[in-house]
Amino acid sequence: MRVIDDNGENLGVMFTREAIEQAAEVGLDLVEVSPNVDPPVCKFLDIGRYKYETQKKANEQRKKQKTQEIKEIKMRPNIDDHDYDTKMKKVVEFLEDGDKVKLTMRFRGREMAHGDLGMAVLRRVQEQTAELAKVEAHPRMEGRQMLMVLSPK
């Protein structure tokens, strides 16, 4: 096995027993760093400190990782222009934050007969967010509501 000391210097290829004895003289452990190469690479390390450092790195990676959430915006087919603009600001904000947006068009009573109005509103949303987002799920009816999902590009 190829052995590297605690200063990062290559000690060369040696037998396992010799390497363990040399590590014990220095007061460190012999840790296999790359087992899949020929010959395997081992290093003199303090195993407790090594585990602590790898755990710390894993925690840092987990902190930096952003989970993608699905935000929902609810609308009605006969939505007013100002209300529409307000909801569009939130849609753009969610997309810029990297979240998916689920648009729900709710129909009540006789509005069910005018599904084309709801489809027109969702198409308008799709056109306005064309450069920011792609349509992950095209508008479809589910019971008394029409759903569409946008995801950031």
C-alpha positions as CSV (number, residue, x, y, z in Angstrom):
1,M,0.0,0.0,0.0
2,R,1.1,3.6,-0.7
3,V,1.6,5.6,2.5
4,I,1.4,9.3,3.1
5,D,2.5,10.8,6.4
6,D,0.8,13.5,8.5
7,N,2.7,16.3,6.6
8,G,1.4,15.1,3.2
9,E,4.7,13.6,2.1
10,N,4.8,10.3,0.2
11,L,6.6,7.6,2.1
12,G,6.3,5.1,-0.7
13,V,4.9,1.6,-1.0
14,M,5.2,-0.6,2.1
15,F,3.6,-3.5,3.8
16,T,0.6,-3.0,6.0
17,R,2.3,-4.1,9.2
18,E,5.2,-1.6,8.7
19,A,2.8,1.2,8.0
20,I,0.8,0.5,11.1
21,E,3.9,0.4,13.2
22,Q,5.2,3.7,11.8
23,A,1.8,5.4,12.4
24,A,1.8,4.1,16.0
25,E,5.3,5.6,16.6
26,V,4.0,9.0,15.5
27,G,0.9,8.5,17.7
28,L,-1.6,8.5,14.8
29,D,-3.8,6.0,13.0
30,L,-3.4,4.5,9.6
31,V,-6.5,5.4,7.5
32,E,-7.2,4.1,4.0
33,V,-8.0,7.1,1.9
34,S,-8.4,5.6,-1.6
35,P,-9.2,1.9,-1.6
36,N,-10.1,1.5,-5.3
37,V,-6.6,2.4,-6.7
38,D,-3.7,0.0,-7.1
39,P,-1.9,0.1,-4.7
40,P,-4.4,1.5,-2.2
41,V,-3.5,4.8,-0.6
42,C,-3.3,5.2,3.2
43,K,-2.6,8.2,5.3
44,F,-1.4,8.9,8.9
45,L,-4.3,10.7,10.6
46,D,-6.0,11.2,13.9
47,I,-9.1,9.2,13.2
48,G,-11.3,11.2,15.7
49,R,-10.3,14.5,14.1
50,Y,-10.8,13.1,10.6
51,K,-14.3,11.9,11.4
52,Y,-15.1,15.3,13.0
53,E,-13.9,17.2,10.0
54,T,-15.9,15.0,7.5
55,Q,-19.0,15.5,9.7
56,K,-18.5,19.2,9.7
57,K,-18.1,19.3,5.9
58,A,-21.3,17.3,5.5
59,N,-23.2,19.7,7.7
60,E,-22.0,22.7,5.8
61,Q,-23.1,21.1,2.5
62,R,-26.5,20.4,4.0
63,K,-26.8,24.1,5.1
64,K,-25.9,25.4,1.7
65,Q,-28.4,23.1,-0.1
66,K,-31.7,24.7,-1.0
67,T,-34.8,22.5,-1.1
68,Q,-37.3,23.3,-3.9
69,E,-40.7,24.0,-2.5
70,I,-44.1,24.2,-4.3
71,K,-45.8,27.5,-3.7
72,E,-49.5,27.7,-4.6
73,I,-51.3,30.7,-6.0
74,K,-55.1,30.6,-6.2
75,M,-57.1,32.5,-8.7
76,R,-60.6,32.8,-10.1
77,P,-61.6,32.9,-13.8
78,N,-63.0,36.5,-13.6
79,I,-60.0,37.9,-11.7
80,D,-59.7,41.7,-11.8
81,D,-56.6,43.3,-13.4
82,H,-55.1,44.7,-10.1
83,D,-55.6,41.4,-8.3
84,Y,-54.0,39.6,-11.2
85,D,-51.0,41.9,-11.2
86,T,-50.6,41.4,-7.4
87,K,-50.6,37.6,-7.8
88,M,-48.2,37.8,-10.8
89,K,-45.7,39.7,-8.6
90,K,-45.8,36.8,-6.1
91,V,-45.4,34.2,-8.9
92,V,-42.3,36.0,-10.2
93,E,-40.9,36.3,-6.7
94,F,-41.4,32.6,-6.0
95,L,-39.8,31.7,-9.4
96,E,-36.8,33.9,-8.8
97,D,-36.3,32.3,-5.3
98,G,-36.1,28.9,-7.2
99,D,-39.4,27.5,-6.1
100,K,-42.0,25.8,-8.2
101,V,-45.4,27.5,-8.5
102,K,-48.7,25.7,-8.6
103,L,-51.5,27.9,-10.1
104,T,-55.0,26.8,-9.1
105,M,-58.0,28.3,-11.0
106,R,-61.1,27.7,-8.8
107,F,-64.5,27.5,-10.4
108,R,-67.8,28.1,-8.5
109,G,-71.3,27.4,-9.6
110,R,-72.0,28.3,-13.2
111,E,-68.4,29.3,-13.8
112,M,-67.8,25.6,-14.6
113,A,-69.5,26.2,-18.0
114,H,-66.9,28.8,-18.9
115,G,-63.7,26.8,-18.6
116,D,-62.3,28.8,-21.5
117,L,-62.1,31.9,-19.3
118,G,-59.9,30.1,-16.7
119,M,-57.7,28.7,-19.5
120,A,-57.3,32.2,-21.0
121,V,-56.0,33.5,-17.6
122,L,-53.6,30.6,-17.2
123,R,-52.3,31.1,-20.8
124,R,-51.7,34.8,-19.9
125,V,-49.7,33.7,-16.9
126,Q,-47.7,31.3,-19.0
127,E,-46.9,34.0,-21.6
128,Q,-45.8,36.5,-18.9
129,T,-43.5,34.1,-17.2
130,A,-42.1,32.6,-20.4
131,E,-38.5,33.8,-19.9
132,L,-38.5,32.9,-16.1
133,A,-40.2,29.6,-16.1
134,K,-41.1,26.5,-18.0
135,V,-44.5,24.8,-17.8
136,E,-44.0,21.5,-15.9
137,A,-47.7,20.5,-15.9
138,H,-50.0,22.1,-18.5
139,P,-53.4,23.3,-17.5
140,R,-55.8,20.5,-16.7
141,M,-59.1,20.1,-14.9
142,E,-59.4,18.3,-11.6
143,G,-62.9,18.4,-10.3
144,R,-63.9,22.1,-9.9
145,Q,-60.4,23.5,-10.4
146,M,-57.9,23.9,-13.1
147,L,-54.2,23.3,-12.2
148,M,-50.9,24.3,-13.8
149,V,-47.4,23.9,-12.4
150,L,-44.5,26.2,-13.4
151,S,-40.9,25.5,-12.5
152,P,-37.9,28.0,-12.8
153,K,-35.6,27.7,-15.8
